[in-house]
Amino acid sequence: MSYSRFGWDGSDVYLYAAIEDGVNVIHCEQCILAMGDFIPDELHPLGGTVTTKEEILTRFTSYPQLEKHIEDHRHVGHHVPTYVDVRILREKEDPAEAWLQL
């Protein structure tokens, strides 16, 4: 299930849920933060030094990890739809709805 997809609503992120080795995760697929695309060095979360996807976490197992990543996207001007925040909040408020660790 996706939390947001590239483009159709102006989103700059593609966030989707998956199960890997029995663990619930959310991915930021083809993450433009991790690729270092479209980000001035002074705004980049790691100071513009990113050269590989592995240097920025793109697979999340907890909400704090995911929320920090979304914040980093927004900090550099990427559009993350507000409905992503609404969904995360709903999941955090209702453990039965939670996909990730609380």
N, C-alpha and C positions, 0 to 999 in steps of 0.2 A: 504494500500500500504506500502511496506517496503522500508526503506532506506538502510538497510543492514541486512544480516542474518548470524547466526552462521555458521562457518565452511567452506562452499563451496568455499569461496575466502580467507580463512584464518582469517575472521573476528571473533573478540572476543565479538562482540555486536550484539544484535538483536534489531534494531530500526524500529518501524512501526507507521504509522499514524492511528488515529481513531477519531471518533466523540463520545463524551460522554456528555449527557445532553445538546446537541446543541453546544458544545464547541469543536473546533479542538484541538487535542492534539497529541503528539508523545510520545511513551513509549519506555523505554529501558527494554525490557522483560527479566526476569531471570537475572537481572543485577549482574555481578560478583563483581562489586564495592560494591553494597548494601549487598551482601552476605558475603563480606569480603574474598572471595576465592582468592588464588594465589597472595596476596599482602603483601609484607613485611610491618610491622607496620610503619617504618619510611617513607614509600612512600604513605601510605594510606591518602586520603583527610581529614579524621577525626582522624588521628593519630592512626589508628588501633583499634579504640574503637567500631567500628560498630558491632552490634550483631543482628540487625533486619533490614529488608528491608526498613522500614519506616524512618530510620535515614538518608538515602540518597535519594534525590528526583529522582524518576524514571519516572515521568509523567510530561511532559513539555508543557507549553502553550505559551512560547515565545522563540525566537531564542537565546537570551542571556543565558537563562537557559540551553538550549540544548547544545550550544557551550561550556559552562563551563563544563558540564558533559562529553562531548567528550574529552575535554582537560584533565580532571581528569583521564579518561581511558588511554589516551596516556601517561600521566605522570608516571603511574605505569607499562608501558610497554605493555598494551593491544593494539592489532591491530584493528584500525578503518580505513577502506578503504578510500583513498583520494576522491573517487567518492562521498562519503557522503558530504564532504566539498564543492565539485563542485555543488552538488544539492542544498545545503543550500544557497550558494552564489547566484545561479540562482534564487531561490525563493525570496531571499531578494532584488535582483535587479529588479524584476518584480512583483509588488503587485498582479497582476492577477494570478501569479503562487504561491504566498505565502500560505502556509498551516497554519502557526502559526502567532501570533501577531508580527508585525514588531517593 
